Amino acid sequence: MSEPRNLQEALADELSEEELQQVGTSFDIVGDIAVIKLADSLLEKKEKIGKALMEVHGHLSTVLMQTSPVKGEYRTRDLEVIAGKEKTETTHKEHGCSFKVDLSKVYFSPRLAHERFRIAQQVESGEVVTNMFAGVGCYSILMARHADPEKVYSIDKNSDAVEYMRDNIRINKVSDVVIPIEGDARNVIEEHLQEKSDRILMPLPEFARDFFDAALQSLKPKGGIIHFYDYGEEPQLFQPSFNFVQNNSSSREVDLLEKRVVRSYGPNLYHVVLDLDLGPK
Ligand SMILES: C[S@@+](CC[C@H](N)C(=O)[O-])C[C@H]1O[C@@H](n2cnc3c(N)ncnc32)[C@H](O)[C@@H]1O
């Protein structure tokens, strides 16, 4: 019998039309691991769904089911193996870079690939960049590989993420540019990175507003760019984020360079980004 071409075909005898549609959009592929979210009504069919995913995507070694939301300060999630090898570590390729990750210990989403590359393309030669919430180093490494920054200070509080970041810096041969720093972004900036940065990334929408003052502290006096990630709700997708920034950067001239939706989180909720140029007043 020939291999099924897609998940719908592989599960045609097991699931209803409606169930097939749900499954079709509910997974990510990270390296050789698929991560799937299943509705409660599908839990009793999880092994069949896992096996079907492996049949359709022949390079997969493992299928994990996400059993909790992304949660806590480190933005991790609970996972259960539903097919293939018992493992949670893999290496994901993105825009010519390799990222080693343990999905049970660190945050990683392949859905941010476009946004990461978009930011990397904006970096100008000789810039000093601070990535306040760097995870396993994806944004920082892409910048070092696709642009020519002088330094990218890459901070994360999760020691597992920093361990993988160190590996990824070595694997991608960017150790002269990307500097991994374990710690709380606010403390690290206060102690080492005040008035040092031309560009600052804040890729943690849950806490970006709480850390905006620290980001301002890290900007060079002549000013620079802040990529401010936040949540936005229809109908006013960007205005509350922009109002927040304007109300909290009184010593700076704020210019909005670009605003965009990064991804959708629900019927009316979006992950948004504002690219801001903050100059002296
Ligand atoms: C949404 S993840 C972003 C990961 C990364 N930028 C990427 O694209 O994969 C946010 C990261 O911020 C880290 N984090 C949370 N609070 C922090 C803090 N106060 N200081 C530094 N890092 C923090 C978490 O451990 C997590 O790795």
The ligand as an SDF file (V2000), in Angstrom:
LIG
                    3D

 27 29  0  0  0  0  0  0  0  0999 V2000
    9.0310   34.1600   24.3730 C   0  0  0  0  0  0  0  0  0  0  0  0
   10.6270   33.6280   24.8420 S   0  0  0  0  0  0  0  0  0  0  0  0
   11.5950   34.3500   23.5510 C   0  0  0  0  0  0  0  0  0  0  0  0
   12.6230   33.4350   23.0320 C   0  0  0  0  0  0  0  0  0  0  0  0
   13.4260   33.8860   21.8070 C   0  0  0  0  0  0  0  0  0  0  0  0
   13.4670   35.3120   21.6390 N   0  0  0  0  0  0  0  0  0  0  0  0
   13.0150   33.1520   20.5370 C   0  0  0  0  0  0  0  0  0  0  0  0
   12.6910   33.7780   19.5420 O   0  0  0  0  0  0  0  0  0  0  0  0
   13.0230   31.9380   20.5390 O   0  0  0  0  0  0  0  0  0  0  0  0
   10.9940   34.6830   26.2140 C   0  0  0  0  0  0  0  0  0  0  0  0
   12.2720   34.3610   26.9510 C   0  0  0  0  0  0  0  0  0  0  0  0
   12.4630   35.3390   27.9850 O   0  0  0  0  0  0  0  0  0  0  0  0
   13.0560   34.7180   29.1060 C   0  0  0  0  0  0  0  0  0  0  0  0
   12.8160   35.5700   30.2910 N   0  0  0  0  0  0  0  0  0  0  0  0
   11.7040   35.6820   31.0390 C   0  0  0  0  0  0  0  0  0  0  0  0
   11.8410   36.6280   31.9840 N   0  0  0  0  0  0  0  0  0  0  0  0
   13.0910   37.1460   31.8230 C   0  0  0  0  0  0  0  0  0  0  0  0
   13.8300   38.1740   32.4800 C   0  0  0  0  0  0  0  0  0  0  0  0
   13.2980   38.8480   33.4910 N   0  0  0  0  0  0  0  0  0  0  0  0
   15.0680   38.4500   32.0440 N   0  0  0  0  0  0  0  0  0  0  0  0
   15.6140   37.7590   31.0150 C   0  0  0  0  0  0  0  0  0  0  0  0
   14.9700   36.7660   30.3530 N   0  0  0  0  0  0  0  0  0  0  0  0
   13.7240   36.4620   30.7480 C   0  0  0  0  0  0  0  0  0  0  0  0
   12.4240   33.3500   29.1550 C   0  0  0  0  0  0  0  0  0  0  0  0
   13.2290   32.4370   29.8560 O   0  0  0  0  0  0  0  0  0  0  0  0
   12.2840   32.9990   27.6500 C   0  0  0  0  0  0  0  0  0  0  0  0
   13.3770   32.2510   27.2000 O   0  0  0  0  0  0  0  0  0  0  0  0
  1  2  1  0
  2  3  1  0
  2 10  1  0
  3  4  1  0
  4  5  1  0
  5  6  1  0
  5  7  1  0
  7  8  2  0
  7  9  1  0
 10 11  1  0
 11 12  1  0
 11 26  1  0
 12 13  1  0
 13 14  1  0
 13 24  1  0
 14 15  1  0
 14 23  1  0
 15 16  2  0
 16 17  1  0
 17 18  1  0
 17 23  2  0
 18 19  1  0
 18 20  2  0
 20 21  1  0
 21 22  2  0
 22 23  1  0
 24 25  1  0
 24 26  1  0
 26 27  1  0
M  CHG  2   2   1   9  -1
M  END
$$$$
